[in-house]
Amino acid sequence: MTSLFKSSFFRRFAGGFLLGMVGVVALQPAEAGRFVETHIIHAQR
């Protein structure tokens, strides 16, 4: 198990996942939260 965490494949995979997550958060539109909230409110009516 420790060899998996030390492998370069795991480091690249985890680094790519982290970079992708930061990119999604950074490039998310400012009004995306409001868009979701309004659709939930309208769905409840």
N, CA, C and O atoms as a Tripos MOL2 file, in Angstrom:
@<TRIPOS>MOLECULE
protein
  180   179    45     0     0
PROTEIN
NO_CHARGES

@<TRIPOS>ATOM
      1 N           0.8200   -1.1950    0.0000 N.3       1 MET1
      2 CA          0.0000    0.0000    0.0000 C.3       1 MET1
      3 C           0.8640    1.2590    0.0000 C.2       1 MET1
      4 O           0.5380    2.2370   -0.6730 O.2       1 MET1
      5 N           1.9540    1.2350    0.7460 N.am      2 THR2
      6 CA          2.8110    2.4150    0.7840 C.3       2 THR2
      7 C           3.5000    2.6300   -0.5570 C.2       2 THR2
      8 O           3.8150    3.7640   -0.9180 O.2       2 THR2
      9 N           3.7360    1.5500   -1.2960 N.am      3 SER3
     10 CA          4.3700    1.7230   -2.6070 C.3       3 SER3
     11 C           3.4190    2.4160   -3.5800 C.2       3 SER3
     12 O           3.8610    3.1040   -4.5000 O.2       3 SER3
     13 N           2.1180    2.2370   -3.3760 N.am      4 LEU4
     14 CA          1.1460    2.9340   -4.2290 C.3       4 LEU4
     15 C           1.2230    4.4350   -4.0140 C.2       4 LEU4
     16 O           1.2020    5.2050   -4.9730 O.2       4 LEU4
     17 N           1.3140    4.8570   -2.7400 N.am      5 PHE5
     18 CA          1.3790    6.2880   -2.4430 C.3       5 PHE5
     19 C           2.6920    6.9180   -2.8850 C.2       5 PHE5
     20 O           2.7450    8.1230   -3.1290 O.2       5 PHE5
     21 N           3.7430    6.1310   -2.9900 N.am      6 LYS6
     22 CA          5.0300    6.6570   -3.4070 C.3       6 LYS6
     23 C           5.2250    6.6200   -4.9200 C.2       6 LYS6
     24 O           6.2020    7.1620   -5.4360 O.2       6 LYS6
     25 N           4.3030    5.9860   -5.6230 N.am      7 SER7
     26 CA          4.4750    5.8420   -7.0660 C.3       7 SER7
     27 C           4.2200    7.1620   -7.7830 C.2       7 SER7
     28 O           3.4390    7.9950   -7.3240 O.2       7 SER7
     29 N           4.8850    7.3340   -8.9020 N.am      8 SER8
     30 CA          4.7190    8.5700   -9.6670 C.3       8 SER8
     31 C           3.3350    8.6370  -10.2990 C.2       8 SER8
     32 O           2.8050    9.7310  -10.4960 O.2       8 SER8
     33 N           2.7340    7.4860  -10.6230 N.am      9 PHE9
     34 CA          1.3890    7.4750  -11.1820 C.3       9 PHE9
     35 C           0.3960    8.0800  -10.2020 C.2       9 PHE9
     36 O          -0.4370    8.9030  -10.5820 O.2       9 PHE9
     37 N           0.4830    7.6740   -8.9440 N.am     10 PHE10
     38 CA         -0.4460    8.1920   -7.9360 C.3      10 PHE10
     39 C          -0.2510    9.6870   -7.7380 C.2      10 PHE10
     40 O          -1.2240   10.4320   -7.6240 O.2      10 PHE10
     41 N           1.0000   10.1280   -7.6950 N.am     11 ARG11
     42 CA          1.2710   11.5650   -7.5220 C.3      11 ARG11
     43 C           0.7430   12.3670   -8.6960 C.2      11 ARG11
     44 O           0.1710   13.4390   -8.4990 O.2      11 ARG11
     45 N           0.9220   11.8770   -9.9100 N.am     12 ARG12
     46 CA          0.4090   12.5820  -11.0830 C.3      12 ARG12
     47 C          -1.1090   12.5880  -11.1060 C.2      12 ARG12
     48 O          -1.7220   13.6000  -11.4460 O.2      12 ARG12
     49 N          -1.7230   11.4620  -10.7470 N.am     13 PHE13
     50 CA         -3.1720   11.3700  -10.7110 C.3      13 PHE13
     51 C          -3.7510   12.3390   -9.6820 C.2      13 PHE13
     52 O          -4.6850   13.0840   -9.9790 O.2      13 PHE13
     53 N          -3.1920   12.3250   -8.4730 N.am     14 ALA14
     54 CA         -3.6740   13.2080   -7.4120 C.3      14 ALA14
     55 C          -3.4100   14.6720   -7.7580 C.2      14 ALA14
     56 O          -4.2470   15.5320   -7.4820 O.2      14 ALA14
     57 N          -2.2680   14.9600   -8.3530 N.am     15 GLY15
     58 CA         -1.9580   16.3360   -8.7470 C.3      15 GLY15
     59 C          -2.8820   16.8320   -9.8410 C.2      15 GLY15
     60 O          -3.3100   17.9860   -9.8190 O.2      15 GLY15
     61 N          -3.1910   15.9830  -10.7850 N.am     16 GLY16
     62 CA         -4.1210   16.3630  -11.8430 C.3      16 GLY16
     63 C          -5.5270   16.5700  -11.3220 C.2      16 GLY16
     64 O          -6.2330   17.4830  -11.7530 O.2      16 GLY16
     65 N          -5.9310   15.7200  -10.3940 N.am     17 PHE17
     66 CA         -7.2500   15.8690   -9.7870 C.3      17 PHE17
     67 C          -7.3280   17.1770   -9.0190 C.2      17 PHE17
     68 O          -8.3200   17.8990   -9.1200 O.2      17 PHE17
     69 N          -6.2910   17.4880   -8.2500 N.am     18 LEU18
     70 CA         -6.2640   18.7270   -7.4790 C.3      18 LEU18
     71 C          -6.2550   19.9430   -8.4010 C.2      18 LEU18
     72 O          -6.9740   20.9110   -8.1560 O.2      18 LEU18
     73 N          -5.4610   19.9010   -9.4410 N.am     19 LEU19
     74 CA         -5.4060   21.0030  -10.3960 C.3      19 LEU19
     75 C          -6.7530   21.1870  -11.0910 C.2      19 LEU19
     76 O          -7.1990   22.3180  -11.2850 O.2      19 LEU19
     77 N          -7.3920   20.1060  -11.4620 N.am     20 GLY20
     78 CA         -8.7080   20.1950  -12.0910 C.3      20 GLY20
     79 C          -9.7440   20.7780  -11.1530 C.2      20 GLY20
     80 O         -10.5820   21.5780  -11.5710 O.2      20 GLY20
     81 N          -9.6960   20.3860   -9.8900 N.am     21 MET21
     82 CA        -10.6460   20.9110   -8.9170 C.3      21 MET21
     83 C         -10.4490   22.4110   -8.7110 C.2      21 MET21
     84 O         -11.4250   23.1570   -8.6220 O.2      21 MET21
     85 N          -9.2150   22.8500   -8.6370 N.am     22 VAL22
     86 CA         -8.9310   24.2820   -8.4960 C.3      22 VAL22
     87 C          -9.4070   25.0340   -9.7350 C.2      22 VAL22
     88 O          -9.9470   26.1340   -9.6210 O.2      22 VAL22
     89 N          -9.2150   24.4550  -10.9080 N.am     23 GLY23
     90 CA         -9.6770   25.0890  -12.1400 C.3      23 GLY23
     91 C         -11.1760   25.2130  -12.2060 C.2      23 GLY23
     92 O         -11.6910   26.2400  -12.6480 O.2      23 GLY23
     93 N         -11.8900   24.1920  -11.7770 N.am     24 VAL24
     94 CA        -13.3580   24.2470  -11.7830 C.3      24 VAL24
     95 C         -13.8480   25.3250  -10.8310 C.2      24 VAL24
     96 O         -14.7690   26.0710  -11.1640 O.2      24 VAL24
     97 N         -13.2510   25.4160   -9.6590 N.am     25 VAL25
     98 CA        -13.6610   26.4300   -8.6900 C.3      25 VAL25
     99 C         -13.3010   27.8270   -9.1910 C.2      25 VAL25
    100 O         -14.0900   28.7600   -9.0350 O.2      25 VAL25
    101 N         -12.1370   27.9800   -9.7810 N.am     26 ALA26
    102 CA        -11.6830   29.2940  -10.2280 C.3      26 ALA26
    103 C         -12.4660   29.7840  -11.4440 C.2      26 ALA26
    104 O         -12.7010   30.9840  -11.5860 O.2      26 ALA26
    105 N         -12.8690   28.8680  -12.3180 N.am     27 LEU27
    106 CA        -13.5470   29.2720  -13.5420 C.3      27 LEU27
    107 C         -15.0680   29.1980  -13.4540 C.2      27 LEU27
    108 O         -15.7590   29.4120  -14.4510 O.2      27 LEU27
    109 N         -15.5890   28.8980  -12.2750 N.am     28 GLN28
    110 CA        -17.0370   28.8240  -12.0950 C.3      28 GLN28
    111 C         -17.6290   30.2270  -12.1930 C.2      28 GLN28
    112 O         -17.0990   31.1600  -11.5900 O.2      28 GLN28
    113 N         -18.7130   30.3890  -12.9390 N.am     29 PRO29
    114 CA        -19.3360   31.7130  -13.0350 C.3      29 PRO29
    115 C         -19.8400   32.1920  -11.6750 C.2      29 PRO29
    116 O         -20.2180   31.3890  -10.8210 O.2      29 PRO29
    117 N         -19.8400   33.5020  -11.4890 N.am     30 ALA30
    118 CA        -20.2430   34.0710  -10.2050 C.3      30 ALA30
    119 C         -21.7160   33.8250   -9.9150 C.2      30 ALA30
    120 O         -22.1000   33.7150   -8.7500 O.2      30 ALA30
    121 N         -22.5390   33.7370  -10.9320 N.am     31 GLU31
    122 CA        -23.9710   33.5860  -10.7240 C.3      31 GLU31
    123 C         -24.4180   32.1250  -10.7220 C.2      31 GLU31
    124 O         -25.6200   31.8600  -10.7390 O.2      31 GLU31
    125 N         -23.5110   31.1920  -10.7020 N.am     32 ALA32
    126 CA        -23.8800   29.7800  -10.7340 C.3      32 ALA32
    127 C         -24.6550   29.3850   -9.4800 C.2      32 ALA32
    128 O         -25.5950   28.5940   -9.5620 O.2      32 ALA32
    129 N         -24.2810   29.9180   -8.3400 N.am     33 GLY33
    130 CA        -24.9880   29.6100   -7.0990 C.3      33 GLY33
    131 C         -26.4010   30.1370   -7.1180 C.2      33 GLY33
    132 O         -27.3280   29.4610   -6.6710 O.2      33 GLY33
    133 N         -26.5730   31.3390   -7.6340 N.am     34 ARG34
    134 CA        -27.9080   31.9200   -7.7290 C.3      34 ARG34
    135 C         -28.7770   31.1520   -8.7100 C.2      34 ARG34
    136 O         -29.9840   31.0220   -8.5040 O.2      34 ARG34
    137 N         -28.1740   30.6430   -9.7740 N.am     35 PHE35
    138 CA        -28.8920   29.8650  -10.7850 C.3      35 PHE35
    139 C         -29.4760   28.6000  -10.1610 C.2      35 PHE35
    140 O         -30.6280   28.2510  -10.4190 O.2      35 PHE35
    141 N         -28.6940   27.9300   -9.3580 N.am     36 VAL36
    142 CA        -29.1510   26.7060   -8.7020 C.3      36 VAL36
    143 C         -30.2460   27.0260   -7.6930 C.2      36 VAL36
    144 O         -31.2500   26.3160   -7.6240 O.2      36 VAL36
    145 N         -30.0650   28.0910   -6.9080 N.am     37 GLU37
    146 CA        -31.0520   28.4590   -5.8950 C.3      37 GLU37
    147 C         -32.3980   28.7890   -6.5270 C.2      37 GLU37
    148 O         -33.4300   28.3590   -6.0120 O.2      37 GLU37
    149 N         -32.4200   29.5340   -7.6220 N.am     38 THR38
    150 CA        -33.6850   29.9000   -8.2530 C.3      38 THR38
    151 C         -34.3870   28.6800   -8.8320 C.2      38 THR38
    152 O         -35.6150   28.6060   -8.7920 O.2      38 THR38
    153 N         -33.6430   27.7300   -9.3630 N.am     39 HIS39
    154 CA        -34.2660   26.5330   -9.9050 C.3      39 HIS39
    155 C         -34.8280   25.6400   -8.7940 C.2      39 HIS39
    156 O         -35.8450   24.9750   -8.9910 O.2      39 HIS39
    157 N         -34.1870   25.6220   -7.6530 N.am     40 ILE40
    158 CA        -34.7130   24.8410   -6.5270 C.3      40 ILE40
    159 C         -35.9900   25.4900   -6.0070 C.2      40 ILE40
    160 O         -36.9600   24.8010   -5.6910 O.2      40 ILE40
    161 N         -35.9870   26.8230   -5.9190 N.am     41 ILE41
    162 CA        -37.1830   27.5360   -5.4380 C.3      41 ILE41
    163 C         -38.3550   27.3070   -6.3760 C.2      41 ILE41
    164 O         -39.4670   27.0450   -5.9170 O.2      41 ILE41
    165 N         -38.1300   27.4000   -7.6810 N.am     42 HIS42
    166 CA        -39.2060   27.2050   -8.6510 C.3      42 HIS42
    167 C         -39.6640   25.7530   -8.6840 C.2      42 HIS42
    168 O         -40.8300   25.4880   -8.9780 O.2      42 HIS42
    169 N         -38.7920   24.8210   -8.3940 N.am     43 ALA43
    170 CA        -39.1730   23.4110   -8.4040 C.3      43 ALA43
    171 C         -40.0470   23.0750   -7.2020 C.2      43 ALA43
    172 O         -40.8610   22.1520   -7.2620 O.2      43 ALA43
    173 N         -39.8840   23.8120   -6.1220 N.am     44 GLN44
    174 CA        -40.6760   23.5310   -4.9250 C.3      44 GLN44
    175 C         -42.0900   24.0690   -5.0310 C.2      44 GLN44
    176 O         -42.9500   23.6590   -4.2510 O.2      44 GLN44
    177 N         -42.3640   24.9590   -5.9480 N.am     45 ARG45
    178 CA        -43.7160   25.5570   -6.0710 C.3      45 ARG45
    179 C         -44.6660   24.6320   -6.7300 C.2      45 ARG45
    180 O         -45.8350   24.9740   -6.9120 O.2      45 ARG45
@<TRIPOS>BOND
     1     1     2 1
     2     2     3 1
     3     3     4 2
     4     3     5 am
     5     5     6 1
     6     6     7 1
     7     7     8 2
     8     7     9 am
     9     9    10 1
    10    10    11 1
    11    11    12 2
    12    11    13 am
    13    13    14 1
    14    14    15 1
    15    15    16 2
    16    15    17 am
    17    17    18 1
    18    18    19 1
    19    19    20 2
    20    19    21 am
    21    21    22 1
    22    22    23 1
    23    23    24 2
    24    23    25 am
    25    25    26 1
    26    26    27 1
    27    27    28 2
    28    27    29 am
    29    29    30 1
    30    30    31 1
    31    31    32 2
    32    31    33 am
    33    33    34 1
    34    34    35 1
    35    35    36 2
    36    35    37 am
    37    37    38 1
    38    38    39 1
    39    39    40 2
    40    39    41 am
    41    41    42 1
    42    42    43 1
    43    43    44 2
    44    43    45 am
    45    45    46 1
    46    46    47 1
    47    47    48 2
    48    47    49 am
    49    49    50 1
    50    50    51 1
    51    51    52 2
    52    51    53 am
    53    53    54 1
    54    54    55 1
    55    55    56 2
    56    55    57 am
    57    57    58 1
    58    58    59 1
    59    59    60 2
    60    59    61 am
    61    61    62 1
    62    62    63 1
    63    63    64 2
    64    63    65 am
    65    65    66 1
    66    66    67 1
    67    67    68 2
    68    67    69 am
    69    69    70 1
    70    70    71 1
    71    71    72 2
    72    71    73 am
    73    73    74 1
    74    74    75 1
    75    75    76 2
    76    75    77 am
    77    77    78 1
    78    78    79 1
    79    79    80 2
    80    79    81 am
    81    81    82 1
    82    82    83 1
    83    83    84 2
    84    83    85 am
    85    85    86 1
    86    86    87 1
    87    87    88 2
    88    87    89 am
    89    89    90 1
    90    90    91 1
    91    91    92 2
    92    91    93 am
    93    93    94 1
    94    94    95 1
    95    95    96 2
    96    95    97 am
    97    97    98 1
    98    98    99 1
    99    99   100 2
   100    99   101 am
   101   101   102 1
   102   102   103 1
   103   103   104 2
   104   103   105 am
   105   105   106 1
   106   106   107 1
   107   107   108 2
   108   107   109 am
   109   109   110 1
   110   110   111 1
   111   111   112 2
   112   111   113 am
   113   113   114 1
   114   114   115 1
   115   115   116 2
   116   115   117 am
   117   117   118 1
   118   118   119 1
   119   119   120 2
   120   119   121 am
   121   121   122 1
   122   122   123 1
   123   123   124 2
   124   123   125 am
   125   125   126 1
   126   126   127 1
   127   127   128 2
   128   127   129 am
   129   129   130 1
   130   130   131 1
   131   131   132 2
   132   131   133 am
   133   133   134 1
   134   134   135 1
   135   135   136 2
   136   135   137 am
   137   137   138 1
   138   138   139 1
   139   139   140 2
   140   139   141 am
   141   141   142 1
   142   142   143 1
   143   143   144 2
   144   143   145 am
   145   145   146 1
   146   146   147 1
   147   147   148 2
   148   147   149 am
   149   149   150 1
   150   150   151 1
   151   151   152 2
   152   151   153 am
   153   153   154 1
   154   154   155 1
   155   155   156 2
   156   155   157 am
   157   157   158 1
   158   158   159 1
   159   159   160 2
   160   159   161 am
   161   161   162 1
   162   162   163 1
   163   163   164 2
   164   163   165 am
   165   165   166 1
   166   166   167 1
   167   167   168 2
   168   167   169 am
   169   169   170 1
   170   170   171 1
   171   171   172 2
   172   171   173 am
   173   173   174 1
   174   174   175 1
   175   175   176 2
   176   175   177 am
   177   177   178 1
   178   178   179 1
   179   179   180 2
@<TRIPOS>SUBSTRUCTURE
     1 MET1         2 RESIDUE 1 A MET
     2 THR2         6 RESIDUE 1 A THR
     3 SER3        10 RESIDUE 1 A SER
     4 LEU4        14 RESIDUE 1 A LEU
     5 PHE5        18 RESIDUE 1 A PHE
     6 LYS6        22 RESIDUE 1 A LYS
     7 SER7        26 RESIDUE 1 A SER
     8 SER8        30 RESIDUE 1 A SER
     9 PHE9        34 RESIDUE 1 A PHE
    10 PHE10       38 RESIDUE 1 A PHE
    11 ARG11       42 RESIDUE 1 A ARG
    12 ARG12       46 RESIDUE 1 A ARG
    13 PHE13       50 RESIDUE 1 A PHE
    14 ALA14       54 RESIDUE 1 A ALA
    15 GLY15       58 RESIDUE 1 A GLY
    16 GLY16       62 RESIDUE 1 A GLY
    17 PHE17       66 RESIDUE 1 A PHE
    18 LEU18       70 RESIDUE 1 A LEU
    19 LEU19       74 RESIDUE 1 A LEU
    20 GLY20       78 RESIDUE 1 A GLY
    21 MET21       82 RESIDUE 1 A MET
    22 VAL22       86 RESIDUE 1 A VAL
    23 GLY23       90 RESIDUE 1 A GLY
    24 VAL24       94 RESIDUE 1 A VAL
    25 VAL25       98 RESIDUE 1 A VAL
    26 ALA26      102 RESIDUE 1 A ALA
    27 LEU27      106 RESIDUE 1 A LEU
    28 GLN28      110 RESIDUE 1 A GLN
    29 PRO29      114 RESIDUE 1 A PRO
    30 ALA30      118 RESIDUE 1 A ALA
    31 GLU31      122 RESIDUE 1 A GLU
    32 ALA32      126 RESIDUE 1 A ALA
    33 GLY33      130 RESIDUE 1 A GLY
    34 ARG34      134 RESIDUE 1 A ARG
    35 PHE35      138 RESIDUE 1 A PHE
    36 VAL36      142 RESIDUE 1 A VAL
    37 GLU37      146 RESIDUE 1 A GLU
    38 THR38      150 RESIDUE 1 A THR
    39 HIS39      154 RESIDUE 1 A HIS
    40 ILE40      158 RESIDUE 1 A ILE
    41 ILE41      162 RESIDUE 1 A ILE
    42 HIS42      166 RESIDUE 1 A HIS
    43 ALA43      170 RESIDUE 1 A ALA
    44 GLN44      174 RESIDUE 1 A GLN
    45 ARG45      178 RESIDUE 1 A ARG
